[in-house]
Amino acid sequence: MKKLLYILSFLFGFGVFGQNQELFKAANTLYNEGKYAEAIDKYEAILATKNESAALYFNLGNAHYKLNNVAPSIYYYEKGLQLEPNDDEIKNNLAFARNMTIDAIDVLPEAGLPKLIKNITHSFSFDAWAKVAVVLVFVFVILFLTYYFAYTSLRKRLAFVGSLIALASVCVSLAFAFHKYNLDKHDKPAIIFVQESKVKSEPNNRSEEAFRLHEGTKVQVIDTVADWQKIKLADGKTGWVSKQDIKSL
């Protein structure tokens, strides 16, 4: 019975994949014909099957950009970058889409050692840092065994020093891996999805209005209370917005 279920699930998955390929081609054809709204419907039909890719998000962002849909275009470009952080095409188009936003938010400058550590940490994913640490563990073991079985004093010294360097590198890699994990854990970006959002000083409608944000602005969600979410901007400002006003990435 289990084998039958596996076969059926495989055939179903293969069928969905083939259907999505056809939908993707049809959507691209509609996009090239200038039928952007219809293309969006096709792309979203693929997303409804729980299948995603950087190319799919990129094309969705392009279609929304052509229709001047500021928030959706930025949202889907950001989603594409989550899957392919180094894709230059997505970065360039995201920059164009951001030019359509109203809010001009200055980024707090970072300098010195904190900036260097952050840049190094983000150079690899958590999994990549973990793999580097595993490789270095093997290097350490090999060098230590070389030191243990070496007959000459020179080889022993070189192997011993090398094993110490490898062990230190393991510790550094693990430190960057856990630092990356913590950064990702607290990274909760979202996009303002309404034309204008009133940011409150407290999580209720009676509180004072702190400032206003407009569609397409990227924020960080740092807390949630009932139907309100506390956000933080790149310039350090914080406030509370309705959950309905933003869409989490």
Secondary structure, DSSP 4 states (H G I P E B T S, - for coil): -HHHHHHHHHHHHHHHHHHHHHHHHHHHHHHHTT-HHHHHHHHHHHHTTT---HHHHHHHHHHHHHTT-HHHHHHHHHHHHHH-TT-HHHHHHHHHHHTT-----PPPP--HHHHHHHHHHTTS-HHHHHHHHHHHHHHHHHHHHHHHH--SHHHHHHHHHHHHHHHHHHHHHHHHHHHHHHHHHH--EEEE-SSEEEEESSSSTTSPEEEEEETT-EEEEEEEETTEEEEE-TTS-EEEEEGGGEEE-
